[in-house]
Amino acid sequence: MPERELEFQVAGENVLALAERALFWPRTRTLFVADVHFGKDATFRHALRWVPPGTTADDISRLSALVTEYGAERLVILGDTFHSEHAREEDTLRQLQQWRAQLDACVVLVKGNHDRRAAGVARTMGCDTVEEGHAMPPFFLHHHPLDEPAEGYALCGHVHPVVVTRGMARQRLRLRCFWIQKHQCVLPAFGGFTGGHTVTPSPDDRVILVAGGGVLEAKTRARG
């Protein structure tokens, strides 16, 4: 059975990859997640498309539980906190405001491509917002992955990375993953109502798979 957390080192810092698709930095008690997409369910309902009820409430509950369990003093969302302007809808906004009021941690939001349409929600919630490239030494906070190395080590999201693995019975599984490169770590999407994009790590990359309620490092180099 895979362990629920796996420790590894980047930029000289020990961090934990969590099965809940989050990254914890123990030294500073900082919890990182990416691509929560609050309000995506409301967006789909607005478009008259059925979605499972309670997805935003479930994501809020999972985030709160992680902050409490790990004693996080700071929560950083690496872009696409909100899905669209429909995060302003009364029920969604009420849930987000209540969550923020009860959360005993500083919340930092990196601006993502979806967040531009819901910028006012962050102000309403009393969260700090920063631009891509914001320094949190030795890390730099991004939403979009970097094509080439830049200053410092980047933490980012956006692509919702998954890899295809093959089991002993030759079955194919698409698993969410932490994609760890020399210059950046791409986090899996935290939101429960999000898809995934198959990535092809290079032989020099590390891949930590999220599977069966646990995390484990890929034994062989993943291929898309």
C-alpha positions in Angstrom: 0.0 0.0 0.0 1.5 3.4 -1.0 2.4 5.8 1.8 0.2 8.9 2.2 3.2 11.2 2.0 6.6 11.1 0.4 9.5 13.3 1.3 11.9 14.6 -1.3 14.3 17.6 -1.7 14.3 20.5 -4.2 16.3 23.7 -4.0 17.9 22.4 -0.8 14.6 22.2 1.0 12.8 19.1 2.2 9.2 19.0 1.1 6.4 16.4 1.3 4.3 15.2 -1.7 0.8 14.4 -0.2 -1.7 11.9 -1.6 -4.3 14.7 -1.4 -2.4 16.3 -4.3 -0.7 19.0 -2.2 2.9 19.9 -1.4 3.9 20.7 2.2 7.1 22.7 3.1 7.6 21.8 6.8 10.3 24.4 7.6 8.0 27.3 6.9 4.7 25.4 7.5 3.5 26.3 4.0 1.0 24.2 2.1 1.0 24.5 -1.7 -1.8 23.4 -4.1 -2.6 24.2 -7.7 -5.7 24.5 -9.9 -8.5 24.3 -7.4 -11.0 25.8 -9.8 -13.5 26.9 -7.1 -16.9 27.5 -8.8 -16.4 25.2 -11.7 -19.6 23.4 -10.8 -21.5 26.7 -10.8 -20.0 27.5 -14.3 -21.3 24.2 -15.7 -24.7 24.6 -14.1 -24.9 28.1 -15.6 -24.3 26.5 -19.0 -27.1 24.0 -18.3 -24.8 21.1 -18.0 -25.3 18.7 -15.1 -22.4 18.1 -12.7 -22.2 16.3 -9.4 -23.4 18.5 -6.5 -21.0 19.7 -3.8 -17.7 19.7 -5.6 -16.7 23.2 -4.3 -17.8 22.3 -0.8 -15.8 19.1 -1.0 -12.6 20.9 -2.2 -13.1 23.4 0.6 -13.4 20.6 3.2 -10.3 18.8 1.9 -8.2 22.0 2.0 -9.3 22.9 5.5 -8.5 19.4 6.7 -5.0 19.6 5.3 -4.3 23.0 6.8 -5.4 21.7 10.2 -3.6 18.3 10.0 -0.3 19.8 9.0 -0.6 22.9 11.1 0.0 25.1 8.0 0.4 28.8 8.7 0.3 29.7 5.1 -1.7 28.3 2.2 -0.4 29.1 -1.4 -2.7 28.4 -4.4 -0.6 28.3 -7.5 -3.1 29.8 -9.9 -6.6 29.0 -11.1 -8.1 29.3 -7.6 -11.4 30.2 -9.3 -12.8 28.8 -12.5 -14.7 31.8 -13.8 -16.9 34.8 -12.8 -19.5 32.3 -11.6 -17.5 31.9 -8.4 -19.4 35.1 -7.6 -22.7 33.3 -7.5 -24.4 33.7 -4.1 -24.0 30.1 -2.9 -20.4 29.7 -4.0 -19.4 33.0 -2.7 -21.0 32.3 0.7 -19.1 29.0 1.0 -15.8 30.7 0.1 -16.3 33.6 2.5 -17.2 31.3 5.4 -14.2 29.1 4.6 -11.8 32.0 4.6 -13.2 33.4 7.8 -12.7 30.1 9.6 -9.3 29.3 8.1 -6.5 30.0 10.6 -3.8 30.6 8.0 -2.5 33.3 5.6 -3.8 32.6 2.1 -1.7 33.6 -1.0 -3.1 33.3 -4.4 -0.9 33.4 -7.5 -2.9 34.8 -10.5 -3.8 32.2 -13.1 -5.4 32.4 -16.5 -8.9 31.6 -15.1 -8.5 34.0 -12.2 -8.7 37.1 -14.4 -12.4 36.6 -14.7 -12.9 36.4 -10.9 -10.4 38.9 -9.6 -12.9 40.5 -7.3 -13.6 37.3 -5.4 -10.1 37.2 -4.0 -10.5 40.7 -2.6 -13.9 39.9 -1.2 -12.3 36.9 0.6 -9.5 38.9 2.1 -6.7 36.9 0.4 -3.3 38.2 -0.7 -2.8 38.0 -4.5 0.6 37.9 -6.2 1.8 37.9 -9.8 3.6 35.0 -11.4 7.3 34.9 -10.4 6.7 36.1 -6.9 9.7 35.2 -4.7 9.3 32.9 -1.7 13.0 32.0 -1.4 14.3 29.6 -2.5 11.1 29.2 -4.5 9.5 31.3 -7.1 5.7 31.0 -7.4 4.2 30.5 -10.9 1.0 29.3 -12.4 2.3 28.4 -15.9 5.3 26.0 -16.1 8.5 27.6 -17.5 9.9 26.5 -20.8 13.4 27.2 -19.7 15.1 27.6 -16.3 14.8 31.0 -14.8 15.9 32.6 -11.5 15.4 30.2 -8.5 13.3 27.1 -8.4 9.7 27.3 -9.7 6.6 25.8 -8.2 3.7 25.8 -10.6 0.6 24.0 -11.9 -1.7 24.8 -14.9 -1.2 21.6 -16.9 -2.9 19.2 -14.5 -0.1 16.6 -15.1 -0.9 12.9 -15.5 1.2 10.0 -16.8 0.3 6.7 -18.3 1.6 3.6 -16.4 1.4 0.0 -17.3 0.6 -2.7 -14.8 1.8 -6.3 -14.5 -1.4 -7.4 -16.3 -0.6 -5.0 -19.2 -3.4 -2.6 -18.1 -3.0 1.1 -18.7 -3.6 3.6 -16.0 -3.7 7.4 -16.1 -2.5 8.7 -12.8 -2.1 12.2 -11.5 1.4 13.1 -10.6 4.0 15.5 -9.3 6.3 16.2 -12.2 9.7 17.2 -10.7 12.3 18.8 -13.1 15.6 20.3 -12.4 14.2 23.9 -12.5 10.6 23.4 -11.4 8.0 21.2 -9.8 4.6 20.9 -11.5 1.9 20.1 -9.0 -1.2 17.9 -9.9 -4.5 19.7 -10.0 -6.1 19.8 -6.5 -9.7 20.4 -7.6 -11.9 17.3 -7.6 -13.7 18.4 -10.7 -10.7 18.8 -13.0 -9.3 16.7 -15.8 -5.7 15.9 -16.6 -3.1 16.4 -19.4 -0.7 13.6 -20.2 2.9 14.7 -19.9 6.1 13.0 -21.1 8.8 13.5 -18.5 12.4 13.3 -19.7 14.9 10.7 -18.3 16.3 13.3 -15.9 12.9 14.1 -14.4 11.3 12.5 -11.3 7.7 11.5 -11.2 5.7 10.9 -8.0 2.4 9.1 -8.7 -0.8 9.7 -6.8 -2.5 6.3 -6.6 -4.7 4.3 -4.3 -4.9 7.0 -1.6 -1.1 7.2 -1.5 2.0 8.5 -3.3 4.9 6.6 -4.7 7.8 7.4 -6.9 7.6 5.9 -10.4 10.0 2.9 -10.6 10.5 3.4 -14.3 10.6 6.6 -16.3 7.1 7.5 -17.2 6.0 8.0 -20.8 2.9 9.7 -22.1 
